Amino acid sequence: MAKRDYYEVLGVSRDASPEDLKKAYRKLARQYHPDAYSGNKDEAEAKFKEIAEAYAVLSDQEKRAAYDQFGHAATDGQGFGAGGFGGADFGGGLGDIFDMFFGGMGRQRTGPQKGSDLRINLEISFKEAAFGLERDIQVPRIETCDTCAGSGSAPGSKTKTCGICQGTGQVQIAQNTPFGRIVQSRTCEQCRGTGKVIEKPCPTCRGMGQVRKTKTIHIKIPAGVDDGSRLRLNGEGEAGIRGGPPGDLYVYLSVRPHKDFARDGNEVIYEMNISFAQAALGDVVEVPTLDGTAELKVPEGTQTGTVFRIKGKGVPYLNGSGRGDQHVRVKVTTPTKLSDKQKELLKEFARLGGENPQGGNKNIFEKMKDAFIG
């Protein structure tokens, strides 16, 4: 199969400048690199090799002049034609080419790096969630070593220039590629990119520049938080690397259930038992709230399941003003044990209402239960 014209492969004119050639090559290399191409990988690799071959010839001034004069015939046997790009091998070289043009993915960072974020789970009570609190918590984390201030060197000692990278923090690695010999820079393993080698390591951190400690941190939990709420404390995470900023601390809250109250958003729910005498005649009762007790007027004829509202006795709004309400659901209870006098009075009550206490399948107590409880 005849080769395509190299200029056609790159999509440029025959008088394209070196900059135009490089721009066209990089665009096509990104498009057809097998690791990035979403279509057929074999077709992508063939296309990528064709693009690399065209650029290898046209980017070299002498090879381009020969190609312009003699075409593909000029490439035969000269190490940059069909025979193999000067002995370069694609098996593993593609990743390095991709790395060079696509930002060095996977390469170790050598500059300042932010520290890791941390998470702490904290359990609080129902009322603490409602009204907020301040508390000291213990956080194990990595911190900058105080002895060496993060340098890793013992006090009074010095560092020397790394003999491997000569203080640059980078080492040069040469590799043959389809378009020539490429020299890449990688992090020096000897000095880990710092360019310096520690002569005498710090006795506290053993040359790492960081130590693990448990720090006491004072936190303020605002009123109105709920189960699953999250607090973020900027800069209270682990120390950064090579002068980078510290990470953040996230405090995840879980709220213990209350024995009397339930919560629905900023509303507090409370269920209260009253006698059927209170329900029938009405009463003023004491109701527990988050603030203590409050009086609640129960009107006569109240049915079981009736819900009353006590305004402003709910949970405060988070980062706002005001509070929700408390909802009191009453449940009318039927006594299980009555004295003879109580029974006689209830029978009289039934007769006055036109009922026969002993009639039908239900006795007076069951009928009273039906009347008030439903």
DAKA-V770446 format. One line per field, one symbol per residue. phi: phi as a letter, one per 40 degrees, with the letter a starting at -180 (. if undefined). A space follows every 10 residues. Layout:
phi->???
This chain:
phi->.cccccccdc gbccbccdcc cccccccccc cbcdcbcccc cccccccccc cccccccccc dccccccccb gcccccgbgb bcchfggcbc chcccccdcc cbggcgcccb cdbccccbbb cbcbcdcccc bgabacbbbc acbccccbfg cgccdgcbbb ccccbfgcgb bcbcacbdbh cbbbbbcccc bfgcgbbccb ccccbfgcgb bcbbbcbcbb cccgcbdgcb bbbcgbcccc bfgccccbbb bcbbbccccb bbbbgbcbbb bbcbcccccc cgabbcbcbc bhbbcbcbcc gcccgcbbbb cgbccdccfa bgbcbbbbbc bcbbccbbcc ccccccccdc cccgbcdbcg cbcccccccc ccbg
